[in-house]
Amino acid sequence: MIKRFSQLNINNANILLKNTENILLLANNKLSEISKNANNIECAADNVLSPLNEIFVLIAEARNQASLFAAVHTNITIRKAAEKCTEKLSDFSSKLYLRRDLYEAIINVKEKDLDDDAKRFRKKELLDFELSGVNKSQKIRKEIIKLINKGTKLGQAFDRNIKDDVRHVDLT
């Protein structure tokens, strides 16, 4: 069962990790449904944009709260588990924006049937996919994923160095 991170009793690292796995499973199931519609000449916004938005909200909430737990939780085991969750969620997001089938599905959603908010969402998502490198070769996309993952790990190490530092300055 998936719970929002704000509803979790975060006193057990396994609960945090299991919930992240469940969130990723749900997101992947939604992505499978979107991919089925990717080959349609004209995709409906309800079959592509709405589930994609739900995925983004779900992943963003989970990653933000996992990052918070990694930064401030008093239990080191929970902090390390939260770091693993953040890595998994970041990896998922980076791979998501490099999926050509999702990009094609968004392109196939015709603007004529969309309200202004949905048109803006479609336009922004297409831009995000393009800026992430979805139009690049498979080889370049794999390198992009490696670089993003390396950046995530370096960022976590940087944050860990700051929060674990015990040096202080006495002022008189």
N, C-alpha and C positions, 0 to 999 in steps of 0.2 A: 504494500500500500504506500502511495506517495503522500507525503505531508509537506506542506510548506515549511521551509527552514524555521520560520518564526514559530511554528507549532511544535517543533521537535524538542524533546527533552535531551539536551546535548550534554550528557554526562557519560556517554559511551561512544567511543570512536567508531565502533562497528555500526551503530545506528546511523551515524553521519555518512559513512561510506555506503551502506546499503541504500539509504535514501537517494544518494547521488546516482547510484546504479539504476534505481527505479526511475528517476527523472530522465536519465539518458535513454533508458529502454522506451519510455513513453515518447520521448522526442523522436527516437528512431522509427517507432511505429507510425507517428504522424508524418515523418519524412517519406516513409514507404507509400503512404496514401497519396502524398503530393506527387511523388515520382510516377505513380500510375497515370496521373493526369498530364504529365510532362509531354507526352506524345500527341495529345489532343491539339488540333489546329487552333482551337479557341478554348482556353481554360476559363472556368468560372472563378471569380474572386473568392467565392465561398469554399472552393476546393483547393485553392492555392494560397492566397494572401492571408485569409483568416487563420488557417492552421499554422502557417509560417510565423505569423505574429504571435500566436500562442506559444510556439516553440521559443521564440526570442525572449518573451516575457519570462517563461519558466526557467530558461537557462540563465538569464541575467539575474533573476532573483536568487537562484541557487548559488551562482558564482559570487555575487556580492556578499551574501551572508556567509559563505564559506571563507571568503577573504577576511571578513570581519572576525570570525572565529579563529582563523589562523593568526591574526594580529593581536587579539586581546584575550583569548580564553586563558584561564589560569592553569589549566592542565596541559602539559606538554604533549601528551598522547593525542589529545583532542586537536591541538594546534597542528601537529604533524598530519593527522587524518584530514583536517580541513585543507592543508596544503595539497595533499593528494587529490582531494575533491576539486580544488581550484585548477590543478593541472589537467584533470580529466575533462572538466567543463570547458577550459580554454582550448584544449585539443579538439573537442567536439566543435566548438564555434569556428575555429580556424579551418577545419575540414569542411564545414558546412558552406562557408563562403567560396570554396573552391570547387563545389559540385556543379558541373555543367548542366546536369539534368534539372536541378532546381532553378538555375538561371534561365534555362529554356522554358520552364513552366511559367516563370514570372513574365517572360517576354510574351508568351502565348495568352496571357490575360489581357484582353482588349480594353483599352481605356474608355471606350464609348459607353460601357455599362457601369462605370465606376463613379462614385461621388468624389468630391474634391479631396477628402482625406485619403481615400483609397488610391486615388491617382498619385498623390504626393508620396504615400508609402511605397507604391510600385516604383516610382521614379527613383526614390532614395535607395531602395533595395537593389535595383539594377546598378546604380552607381557604386554602391558598396561592394557588390559582387565583382564589378569591373576593376575597382581599385584594389581589391584583394588579389587579383590575378587570374580570375576564372577564364579569361581569354588566352592565357598563356599555354604553352605546351605542357604535357603531363610531367615531363622532367622538371621544368621550372616550377610547376605547382608543388611537386614533392619537395623541392628545395625551399620553397616558401614555407611549407608546413614545418620543416626542420628549423628554419630560422625563427618562426613564431614560437615553437616549443622551447627553443634555446632562450629566447627573450623572456618567456614566462618563468623559466627556472632561474635565470639571472635576476629577474625582478624579485622573485621569492627569496633568493639568497640575500639580496640587498636589504629587503624588508626585515629578514631574520637578523641580519647583522645589527640593524638599528634597534629593534625591539629587545634583543638579547644582550645588548651592551649594558654593562653595569658601571661604566665610568661616570664620574660626576665632578662637578666643580663646586667648591665651597666658596661662598661669597660672604664677606664680612662687612 
